[in-house]
Amino acid sequence: MSKASAKKVHAQTVEGRRAVLEALRAKREITRLLMAEGIELGPQLSEVVFLAGQQDVPVDAVSRAELDRVSHTGKHQSVIAIVSDPRYSSIEEIMLFADQRGEPPLVVALDGVQDPHNFGAVARTADAAGAHGVIIPERRAAGVTPGAVRASAGALEHVLVAREPNLARAVKYLGQLGLKRVGLDADGPTPLFETDLTGPVAIVVGSEGRGMTDQVRKECDELISIPMYGEIASLNASVSAAIVLYEAVRQRAGRSG
């Protein structure tokens, strides 16, 4: 690990031990790694250094002050990867991925979720649940940023993300591809546990506060609601998506068995 200056680094970053480790495991194109000089290598950082060596990624020792200056999140945990700009996939690539796995497509479409932590949490659950991809709009929405990657615990290095100019048109297109478009709505007439999620499904989740836009809502085949038995009237986007994703997992496991 050589000493170097990070003063002129202004590139896209992946930050935090878990996120950097997942980027290396996914063989993301990494220009260089910046690591705090003098740090003790525990299990995660030891694997980071090992994989970096295997992939010919230079590891530079820098001061914590320089790491703080390069960091976009302020939570780098002593390691930052300098990477290429985020690479987005297409809807067709997500469908191909599902086909290659021999599974009915399961995707999440986020209608204007702006909080990178919510987006990252959705991606983390999508990866854990075996979903095939996440679709987001180009504008007024969180994208694949260092904060979102960190919030996803590195899952965004594995999850396919399609970024579409018009989400309503994208949701309509999913219907043309044969996916059932299920929109989450607090007032949805169909309770979650009464809908069929075993076939090709797109789970449409609205933004924090205002929910789905009218244009996107009109493209949904079914509006479903999550049963709420306590005093709180709603759940945030990432929690709602997680509940529906794992109901889909439960139903699909029952059908496959």
N, C-alpha and C positions, 0 to 999 in steps of 0.2 A: 504494500500500500504506500504510494508515493505522496509526498507533500505537494500541494498545488494551491493556487489561488482560485476562488470562486467569484471574484469581483465582476467578471464580465459575463456571467451566466444569466440569461434572461429567457431561457427556453421553458417549454412545458416540463412539469415535474410530476413525479410520483413520490409521495412522502409517507414516512412511517415504516416500521419494520415489517409488519405483515403485508402492507400494500406493495412494498419494494420486493419482498420475497415472492409474492404472487406474480408480479410483473416478470421476474426472472424465470419462474416456473412456466409461465405462459410464453416465454421466449420473445417478449416484447423487444422491439428495437431500442436499445439503451445506448446512449452516447458515452456516458460515464456515470460512476457512482461517487457521491460525496459522503464521507463518513467522518464523524468527529474524531480528531486526533487523540490518541491515548485511551480510547474507549475499550473496555473489556468486552470480548466477544462471547456472548451467550449462545445458546443453541440457534436462535433465529439469525443473528448476525453472522455466525459461523457458516450457516448454510448460504446466506447472501454472498459472502466472500467466496465460498467454494463454487457456487453457480456462476458468479461473475468471472472467475478464472476459467471455467469450462467454456464460457461464451465469449471470451476475449474482451470483456468489458473492463476498462481501466477503473481502478478504485483509488480515489485521491483523498488523503487525509487533510482536513481543513479545520479551522477553528470553529467553535460553536457560534461565535459572532458572525462568521461568514455563512454558516448554515442558516442562521436566523435571517440574514439578509436575502438569501436565495429563496427561502421558504415562502410559499403562498398561503399556507394554512396556519403557520405558527406552531405546528405540532409534528415536527419532523422526526422526533425520537432518535435523533443523532444520525439519521441516514436519509439521503435524498437521491433519487435516480433522475438523471436528465434524459428525457425521452423525446421521440418525435411527436408531432401534433397528434391528437386523438384520431383514431381511424374508425370511422363509422361504417356499418354494414348497410345492406339494403333489405327491404321486406322479402325480396326473392331469396336472398341468402339465408334469411331466417327460416323460410319455408323449406329450403333445400336441407338445412341442418336437421330439421324435424324429420324429413323424409329419409335422410341418411341414418337416423337413429331408429327408423321404423316405427315412429310414434305420431299420433295425431298432434298437429301444432298446438302449442300452448304459449300464448304471448301476452304481454301486458302493454297496454297503450296508456301513456300518461298525458292527460290533457292539461298542460300548463303548470305542472308541478315545478315551483321555482326554488324551493329549498334544496340545496345540494345534499343535505343530510337525509332528507326524505327520499330523494332520488337514489342515493347510495344505498339506503336501507332496502328499497324496493329491489335494486339489482342484487343485493346480497341474498334476499329471500328467493328471488327468481332463480339464482344459481343453485341454491340449496334444494329448491323444489323441482329442479330439472326442467324449468321452463326454457323455451327455445330462443327467446329474445325479448327485448323491450323496445317500444317505439315511442319517440318523443318528437315534439315540434321543434322547428329551428329557432323560433323566436319566443320570447317571454317564458322561457323554461330553463331549468337547470340542464347543463350538458355534462360531458365527460371532463370534468375539471379536477385539479388536485384534491379539492375538498370533497368532491363526490367519490373519487376513487378511495380516499382514506376512509370515508364513512361506510363504503361498501366492504371494508376490510380486504380490499384487493379483488373483490368479485368482478368489478368492471374490467379486469384484465381477461376475464373468461366469458362474460356475457355479451352476446351480440346486441348492439344498439343501432337501430335505424333512426335517422334524423330526417323528418319529413317536412317539406315547406308548408303543407296544409294537413293538419291532423284529421279533420273531418273527411277529406278525400281519402286519406290513408285508411281510415276505419271503413269507409265505403268499399275500398279496394279489398280489404280483408274479407268482407262479405262476398265479394265476387269470387274470391279464392276458396270459398266454402266454409269459412270460419263463422261460428256463432258469436255474435258480438254482444257481450254481457256488460252493461253499464252499472256501476255502483251508484246508487242514489238513496239517500236517507228515506225518501218517500216511495221508493220502488215498490210496485205492487206484488212482486214475487219474492218471498223469503229465500235467502241464500240456500238453505238446505232443501228447497223444493225444486231447484233448477238442475238441469243435467249438464254436467261439465266434463263428460267422458269423451266427447268427440273433439274435433278441431274448435278451439275456443280462443277468443281475444277478450281479456278482462280489461275493461276501460275504467280508469280511475281519474276522477276530477282533481282539480287543484285545491290547495289549502284554502279553506274559507268559502269559496264560491262554487266548488264542485265542477261538474262538466259544463261546457258551453252548450248553448241551444243547438248549434250546428252539429256538434259531436253527438249529443243526446239523440237527435233525430236519426242518426245512422245506426243506433243500437237496435238489436233484435229484441232485447229483453232488458228491463230495468229491475235490478234486484236490490234488496236491502238486507243488511246484517242485523239480526235480532239484537235488540238492546234492552237489557232487563234492569239496569241500574239507573242512577240519577243523571249520568252523562249522556247527552243526546247524540254525540257523534264521535268518530275516531279519526285520527289523522290518516293521510293518504297511504303511508307506508304500512301502518298496522292493518288498515282495511285490505290492502292488496295482499298482505301476508295471510290473512284469514281466508280469503277467497282462493288463493293459490293452494293452500293446504287442504281446502275442501276438494279442490280439483284432484290433488294427489290422492286423497282418501277414496274418492269415487273411482279413479282410474285403477288404483290398486285392487279395489273390489271387483272391478270388471275383468281385469287381467287374471285374477285368481279364480 
